[in-house]
Amino acid sequence: MDARVVLQRRVEELVRRGGQVRREVAAAFAKASEHAHAVADGLIGLARAALAGAMKGIETAVPADRESTLRSVLDGLGDGLATAAQAAELTLREAHSRSARFAEEDLQRLAGDFESVSRRFADTVKDGVAAVGGLAAKQATAVKDHAAVTLRRIQPAVAAAIAIARRDPLGLGGQALGAGAAAVRGAVGALFTEIGRQLQAIGVTLEHRDPPPP
């Protein structure tokens, strides 16, 4: 099943149920981001699906609680995106340490996906809120403002992932291949397989840790 559909349904369920919405949305998004390279619009497509699930889920919430619930969802999305960025950066750093490299098209796709997050996250939230009723004008404005706060919070992690993916194929400035050593180039798609492994390892603890402060 399409990762976007799975994530949308999961977030809707989490919002309807209540509880640790931020932490659980973060874990659900991080898990879904393993498949970001295989869905339309990548990470932004997943964020759009998560927001659609949240907007559906708040239909049963008390009107006064809808804004705070959506803020928790945005915090969870931010945490999940930051986790995805950290997993990507760690994967590339580890590859460099063993003189491995990934296909240039994978590196370009990864960087472009995170650049899209920087450019489009706030508008994605704005469009998601506008597409579904249920929020008063002040509530909708507050949620949109919180999207900007969330983006600023995760920007360092996103920028780090973009920077390391945009560097030369050997990574980290190409320092350090010993004399006569050769980089081992991975097949197309190998980068995303490795990032998925990192995310699975991170996910073991992500579901149980306390969320970072806003």
C-alpha positions in Angstrom: 0.0 0.0 0.0 1.2 3.5 -0.7 3.1 4.9 2.2 1.0 8.1 2.0 -2.2 6.2 2.5 -0.8 4.3 5.4 0.5 7.5 7.1 -2.7 9.4 6.5 -4.8 6.6 8.2 -2.3 6.3 11.0 -2.3 10.0 11.8 -6.1 10.2 11.6 -6.3 7.3 14.1 -3.8 9.0 16.4 -5.6 12.3 16.4 -9.0 10.6 17.0 -7.6 8.6 19.9 -5.6 11.4 21.5 -2.8 10.9 24.0 0.9 11.4 23.0 0.0 12.8 19.6 3.4 14.6 19.1 5.5 11.6 19.9 3.4 9.1 18.0 3.1 11.3 14.9 6.9 11.7 15.0 7.4 7.9 15.1 4.8 7.3 12.3 6.3 9.9 10.1 9.9 8.7 10.6 8.8 5.2 9.7 7.0 6.4 6.6 10.0 8.5 5.5 11.8 5.2 4.8 9.7 5.2 1.6 9.8 8.9 0.8 11.9 8.2 -2.4 9.1 6.0 -3.7 6.2 8.4 -3.4 5.2 11.5 -5.4 6.6 14.7 -3.9 8.7 12.7 -1.4 8.8 14.0 2.1 6.4 16.9 1.3 4.0 14.3 -0.1 4.1 12.4 3.2 3.7 15.6 5.2 0.6 16.5 3.0 -0.8 13.0 3.7 -0.2 13.3 7.5 -2.0 16.7 7.5 -4.9 15.3 5.6 -5.2 12.6 8.2 -5.0 15.1 11.0 -7.7 17.3 9.5 -9.9 14.3 9.2 -9.2 13.2 12.7 -10.0 16.5 14.4 -13.6 16.3 13.0 -14.5 14.5 16.2 -12.5 16.8 18.5 -14.0 19.5 20.7 -13.7 22.7 18.6 -11.6 24.4 21.3 -9.1 21.6 21.3 -8.5 21.5 17.5 -5.8 24.1 17.4 -3.7 22.5 20.1 -4.1 19.1 18.5 -2.9 20.4 15.2 0.0 22.1 16.8 1.0 18.8 18.4 0.7 17.2 14.9 3.0 19.8 13.5 5.5 19.3 16.3 5.4 15.6 15.5 5.9 16.2 11.8 8.8 18.5 12.6 10.4 15.8 14.9 9.9 13.2 12.2 11.4 15.3 9.5 14.4 16.2 11.7 14.9 12.4 12.4 14.8 11.7 8.6 17.4 14.5 8.0 19.6 13.2 10.8 19.4 9.6 9.5 20.4 10.9 6.0 23.3 12.8 7.4 24.5 9.9 9.5 24.3 7.5 6.6 26.4 9.7 4.4 29.0 10.3 7.1 29.3 6.6 7.8 29.7 5.9 4.1 32.5 8.4 3.9 34.2 6.7 6.9 34.4 3.4 5.0 35.3 5.1 1.6 31.9 4.3 0.1 29.9 6.5 -2.2 26.4 6.6 -3.5 25.0 7.1 -7.0 25.0 10.8 -7.9 21.3 10.7 -8.8 20.4 9.4 -5.4 22.4 12.2 -3.8 20.7 14.8 -6.0 17.3 13.4 -5.2 17.9 13.4 -1.5 19.1 17.0 -1.5 16.2 18.1 -3.6 13.7 16.4 -1.3 15.0 18.2 1.7 15.2 21.5 -0.2 11.5 21.0 -1.0 10.8 20.7 2.7 12.5 24.1 3.2 10.6 25.7 0.4 7.2 24.1 0.7 6.5 23.0 4.3 4.7 26.2 5.4 2.6 26.4 2.2 1.7 22.7 2.6 0.4 23.4 6.0 -1.5 26.4 4.8 -3.1 24.5 2.0 -4.0 21.6 4.3 -5.7 23.8 6.8 -7.6 25.7 4.1 -8.8 22.5 2.4 -10.9 21.4 5.3 -13.2 23.3 7.5 -13.5 23.0 11.3 -11.1 25.7 12.4 -12.0 29.3 13.3 -10.1 32.0 11.5 -7.9 32.7 14.5 -7.2 29.0 15.0 -6.2 28.6 11.4 -3.9 31.6 11.6 -2.3 30.2 14.8 -1.7 26.8 13.1 -0.1 28.4 10.1 2.1 30.5 12.3 3.2 27.4 14.2 4.2 25.8 10.9 6.7 28.6 10.4 8.0 28.0 14.0 8.3 24.3 13.3 10.3 24.9 10.1 12.7 27.2 11.8 13.3 24.6 14.5 14.1 21.8 12.1 16.0 23.9 9.6 19.5 23.2 11.0 19.0 19.4 10.6 17.5 19.8 7.2 20.3 22.2 6.1 22.9 19.7 7.3 21.4 16.9 5.3 21.3 19.1 2.2 24.8 20.3 2.6 26.4 16.8 2.9 24.3 15.5 0.0 25.4 18.4 -2.2 29.1 18.0 -1.5 31.4 16.0 -3.8 30.5 12.3 -4.2 33.2 11.2 -1.7 31.5 13.4 0.9 32.9 15.8 3.5 35.2 17.6 1.1 36.8 14.5 -0.4 39.3 14.4 2.4 40.7 11.2 3.1 40.9 8.5 0.7 44.4 7.0 1.3 46.9 6.7 -1.5 45.8 4.2 -4.0 42.4 3.7 -2.3 39.3 3.7 -4.4 35.8 4.7 -3.4 33.2 1.9 -3.7 30.2 3.2 -5.5 26.8 1.9 -4.5 24.0 1.1 -7.0 21.2 3.4 -7.7 18.8 3.2 -4.8 21.4 2.0 -2.3 21.4 5.3 -0.5 17.7 5.0 0.4 18.1 1.4 1.5 20.8 2.6 3.9 18.8 5.5 5.2 15.9 3.1 5.8 18.2 1.0 8.0 19.2 4.0 10.0 15.6 5.0 10.4 14.6 1.6 11.6 17.4 1.7 14.2 16.4 5.1 15.3 12.7 4.1 15.4 13.3 1.6 18.1 14.0 4.4 20.5 11.9 7.1 18.9 8.6 5.5 19.9 9.6 5.5 23.6 11.6 8.7 24.1 10.1 12.0 25.4 9.7 14.6 22.6 12.3 17.4 22.5 11.1 20.8 23.9 9.4 23.1 21.4 
